[in-house]
């Protein structure tokens, strides 16, 4: 930058205009290196808990994460967010340590201890300085195994969640996601995204303890340690901290049977200046041979900044700022979806252009040049995300969760680069069928209802 400024100033002083350097075409990308998983030690404790130790990197830090195969997927029909309430109370201390003491001990190790949950997994862990790996393992074990679940904190935590529920239900994107899940998974926990406020505030400590006892166990758990650490000391700490944990309930995979049905779900939001659009359908999951091709197809269609849908409705039409498509995964289940927040008066036009791009890809294969750029993007993202401790841990967790072999990760780059234009067109034809896509729009019914009728059977959801 400084050199450019100097040239411009000097040219001005001499009474001449600066001459722009001739532009050269960027060099062609080199052949990507093969991705090799670093050496790792894997073993299973007698109680069924799996352990993966991965010495990795040069930074004197270590990531420790315990993944337990439970979450909202194990809630009953009237238990939405019971898993979330349980996770919040798990953070309120153990039988021997209060919440403040836990935070202080983790801080002295150079990190924090976090507890989080998704629909399918609950995780305990964090990043600490390498020398403290054994002590942090013990801290994670205490939180996971010996929660106090204090009655004194129940009302406060329920009220905190109730406030979060109110905020979530005020967001158009969240409302569209809730309705989309209801359309795909009407009789499954995945379709019950939110509780009612009375339902949430009515949960008892006995229900929380019951959920914990029924779903948290050694047999459902996998501990990952990635980074710089003393292998012998860390393994010893793992066996001491987790060895006598009861085996407990085995993994229960509650695999849904999603519905693929074309309908337009309109959630009325009077006076809205934007419409929040979400559309999609069930797709193949990571265990399917076409999954990698689906990922590439998604990136080309709507899942990258250079994708077709983004170029159309953002760059060319200016209908929206940040549209995106994605593939969302559960165990032996997945769906593809496209999301866009558009100006109200172009709601119908936006849907028309999105489906135009889907139809175009189904009708005609992309060029080699267009596909090559997308594949380079997918490969680059994979390499970048897999190079850090946390990214590598996430990749290993993903493969383990879905029961995938090492070859899934080690052949990832080659499999992406092997995708052909014909493959992309076939994936679009086989799995991205417009007549099977659920469409959800959150917006002003009086303004957009007429625009939506051409896209299918209209289901109007009253404003709440």
KAUR-V443502 format. One record per residue. RES is the residue in one small letter. SS is DSSP state (~ for helix, > for strand, _ for the rest). Layout:
RES:SS
RES:SS
This chain:
x:_
x:~
x:~
x:~
x:~
x:~
x:~
x:~
x:~
x:~
x:~
x:~
x:~
x:_
x:_
x:_
x:_
x:_
x:_
x:_
x:_
x:_
x:_
x:_
x:_
x:_
x:_
x:_
x:_
x:_
x:_
x:_
x:_
x:_
x:_
x:_
x:_
x:_
x:_
x:_
x:>
x:>
x:>
x:>
x:_
x:_
x:_
x:_
x:_
x:>
x:>
x:>
x:>
x:>
x:>
x:_
x:_
x:_
x:_
x:_
x:>
x:>
x:>
x:>
x:>
x:>
x:>
x:>
x:_
x:_
x:_
x:~
x:~
x:~
x:_
x:_
x:_
x:_
x:_
x:_
x:_
x:~
x:~
x:~
x:~
x:~
x:~
x:~
x:~
x:~
x:_
x:_
x:>
x:>
x:_
x:_
x:_
x:>
x:~
x:~
x:~
x:~
x:~
x:~
x:~
x:~
x:~
x:~
x:_
x:_
x:_
x:_
x:_
x:>
x:>
x:>
x:>
x:_
x:_
x:_
x:_
x:>
x:>
x:>
x:>
x:>
x:>
x:>
x:>
x:~
x:~
x:~
x:~
x:~
x:~
x:~
x:~
x:~
x:~
x:~
x:~
x:~
x:~
x:~
x:~
x:_
x:>
x:_
x:_
x:_
x:~
x:~
x:~
x:~
x:~
x:~
x:~
x:~
x:~
x:~
x:~
x:~
x:~
x:~
x:~
x:~
x:~
x:~
x:_
x:_
x:_
x:~
x:~
x:~
x:~
x:~
x:~
x:~
x:~
x:~
x:~
x:~
x:~
x:~
x:_
x:_
x:_
x:_
x:~
x:~
x:~
x:_
x:_
x:_
x:_
x:_
x:~
x:~
x:~
x:~
x:~
x:_
x:_
x:_
x:~
x:~
x:~
x:~
x:~
x:~
x:~
x:~
x:~
x:~
x:~
x:_
x:_
x:~
x:~
x:~
x:>
x:>
x:>
x:>
x:>
x:>
x:>
x:_
x:_
x:_
x:~
x:~
x:~
x:~
x:~
x:~
x:~
x:~
x:~
x:~
x:~
x:~
x:_
x:_
x:_
x:_
x:_
x:_
x:_
x:_
x:_
x:_
x:_
x:_
x:_
x:_
x:_
x:_
x:_
x:_
x:_
x:_
x:>
x:>
x:>
x:>
x:>
x:>
x:_
x:_
x:_
x:_
x:_
x:>
x:>
x:>
x:>
x:>
x:>
x:>
x:>
x:>
x:>
x:_
x:_
x:_
x:_
x:_
x:_
x:_
x:~
x:~
x:~
x:~
x:~
x:~
x:~
x:~
x:~
x:~
x:~
x:_
x:_
x:_
x:_
x:_
x:_
x:~
x:~
x:~
x:~
x:~
x:~
x:~
x:~
x:~
x:_
x:_
x:_
x:>
x:_
x:_
x:_
x:>
x:>
x:>
x:>
x:>
x:>
x:>
x:_
x:_
x:>
x:>
x:>
x:>
x:>
x:>
x:>
x:>
x:>
x:>
x:>
x:~
x:~
x:~
x:~
x:~
x:~
x:~
x:~
x:~
x:~
x:~
x:~
x:~
x:~
x:~
x:~
x:~
x:~
x:~
x:~
x:_
x:_
x:_
x:_
x:~
x:~
x:~
x:~
x:~
x:~
x:~
x:~
x:~
x:~
x:~
x:~
x:~
x:~
x:~
x:~
x:~
x:~
x:~
x:_
x:_
x:~
x:~
x:~
x:~
x:~
x:~
x:~
x:~
x:~
x:~
x:~
x:~
x:~
x:_
x:_
x:_
x:_
x:~
x:~
x:~
x:~
x:~
x:_
x:~
x:~
x:~
x:~
x:~
x:~
x:_
x:_
x:_
x:~
x:~
x:~
x:~
x:~
x:~
x:~
x:~
x:~
x:~
x:~
x:_
x:_
x:~
x:~
x:~
x:_
x:>
x:>
x:>
x:>
x:>
x:>
x:_
x:~
x:~
x:~
x:~
x:~
x:~
x:~
x:~
x:~
x:~
x:~
x:_
x:_
x:>
x:>
x:>
x:>
x:_
x:_
x:_
